């Protein structure tokens, strides 16, 4: 697999624990919205610590963009990236991934699991093809919602937020379970379901969708 050493051109904080990184783009580099790559920070001792991150820019943009949530409860790659500065170098490989747009449906994301959907929604908006696509986005608190304003602009009333750990939230309160999905989705037979989030979240949502009648072949997620 070919690798590319690239400079961080811009770093912008977008939530209390999430940054948007703009990075150089290799000539001719290609990906499909929803795809990811393995990325490592070229700092001593971290060069070989590669982790998967999703492209959030449009494929035709002149730079690459990654929106990365940092976890400070352990010494990991995302914590190091939170400390990275403009001018630091990263290494990426080729693009890969099973999450690509296959037609209208319901996108269901948990936390940083929104990232594969960002480029897809931006592409659909550019083509004026948002149509009946909708998003159910689960987070712990209001302050964890990544790109709320942009997603609201793109999706309008088809953008549903559910919050687990904030009692005074103005959004739905709780977790995505079978009852919640049934309250938000009227058709489980004739549309796609795009899933991304933590492992336990994925297992629970996949199980609930199948019990509600979703065709397993209609589920799009990273296997």
N, C-alpha and C positions, 0 to 999 in steps of 0.2 A: 504494500500500500504506500502510495506517495504521501509525503508529509510536507508541511509548509510552515516556515518560521515567520511570524507576523507581528507587527507592532500594534500595541494598544494606542489608538488615536484619541479616544475620548472615553471618559468614565462618568456616568451620571447616576446619582442616587434617585430611585423612583418610588421606593417605599422604605420603611425604617430598616429593612434587612435585605433589600434587593437593589442591584445595580444594573444599569444598561451599559454594555461595553461596545464601542465602535472600534472595529479592527480592520487592518489592511485586508484587501481581497486579492488573492493571487489571480494573475491574468488567466482568463478562460475558466475560472472555477465555477462549477455549476451545482445546484441542488434544487430539489422540488420543495415547495412550501410544506412544512411539517417534518422535514428531515433534520437530522442531527449530525454531529461529528464528534470524534474524540478530541478533547482539548487538554493540554497541560500547560502549566505556567513555567517558563524557563528561568526558574530560580534554583539555586543550589539545593540539591536534595529533593526537588519536586519535578524535575524534568521528565521522569518516567511515570509520574502519577497522572495517568490519563483518565478523564471522566467524560461521559456523554453530555453534551449540551446542544440545544436546538437553535437553529438559525431563526431569528425573528424579523429580519429584513425581507424585502422582496428580492427575488433572484436577480433582477436587473440592476439593483442598486450598486453603486461603485465601491461600497464598503460592506463588510460583514457586520452583523449585530447579534449580540447574545444578551438576553436578560437572565441574570443569574441570582438566585436567592442564596444568601450566605448562612451557614449554620455554625454558630460559635460555641456549640456544646462539645466540640471535639476538634482536634488539630487536623483538619482536612483541606481538600483543594478549595472548597468554596470559601472557607475562612481566609485562606491565603489570597484568593482573588479579591476579596473584600479589601485587603490591604494593598493590592496592586495599584500602580500609578500609571498615568499616561507616559508612554515611552517604554514601558516594560514589554517584554516579548513573550508570546505564547506560541505553541505549536499545535496545528490541527492536521487531521488526515482527510480522507475522502468523505463525501456525504453518504449517509445511509439512513435507513429507517422505513418502517411499515406504515407510519401515520401519514397518509396523503389523502387529498380530497377525492371522494368517490361519488359525491352527489349529496343532495340536501338531506339534512338530518339534525340530530340533537348532539351537541358537543357537551361533554360532562367532564369537568376538570376539578381536581383537588389541589389547592395551593399552587406551587410552582409547576404543576402539571398543565397549567394554561399555556406554557411556552410553545408547544408544537402548534397550537391553534392560532397564535398571533399572526404568523406569516400567512396562514390560510385565510383568515378573516381579512387581512390587508389586501391580499390578492383578489378575493371575492368583491371587496368594496371597489377596488380599482376597475374591475370588469363590470361593475353594477350588477352583480349576481348573488347578493346576500340572500335574496328570495325568502324562503321560509326557514332558513337555518336559525337555530336557537342555541343558547348557551346556559347551562346550569353550572355555577361556579361556587365551590365550597371553600371556605376559609375559616380560620379560628376567630379573627376579629375584623372589623371594618378596615383597620389600617393595614391588613395583610392583602387586600385586594389589589392585584397588579393591573395597572393600566385601566382603572375603572372608567375614567372619562372617555378614553378612546373606544373602549368596548361598548359603552353606552351609546356613543355617537354612531357606531357602526350598526349595532343590533337593536337599539331602542327598547321597546317593551318585550323583546324576545331575549333579553338579558336578565337572568334570574340569579340572585345571590342568596346563599344560605350560610349562616354564621353559627359556629359551634359554641364559642366561649365568651360571648359578649351579650349580657342580658339586655342592654339598652339599645341594641342594634335596631335600625329601622327596616332591616331586611328580614327574610325568613330566618327562623331560629331553629337550630338542631343539626342533624346529620342527614345526608342523602341516603334514604332507605326506600324500601319498596313502596310504602304509602306516599312518600314525598314524590317519587317518580310518577306514580299513578295520578297524583294531583296536578302535575305539570305537563304530562304527555298524554295525548289522546290516541295516538296511533303508534302501536308497537310492531306493526307488521310490515309497513311499506316505506320505511326510511332507514337511513344509516344511523348508527350510534358511535360517536368518536369518544374514546375514553383515555384519560391520562391523569395520573396522580400516584400517591404512595401505594405500596404493594397491598396493604390491608384495604385501602379505599377501593382499589381496582377489583379485588376479589369480591367485595361486598356489592359493588355496583353491577358487575358482570352477572353475579348470581341473581340479583333482584331483577335485572332486565330480562334474563332468560325466563324467570318465573312469571313475569308479566307478559310473556309471549314473543319477545324479540327473537328473531332468527339469529342463531349464532354466527351465520355468514354475514350478517349486517353489522357486526361489531368490529370496529376498526381501532386497534391498539397495538402497542409495541409488545410483541410476544417474546 
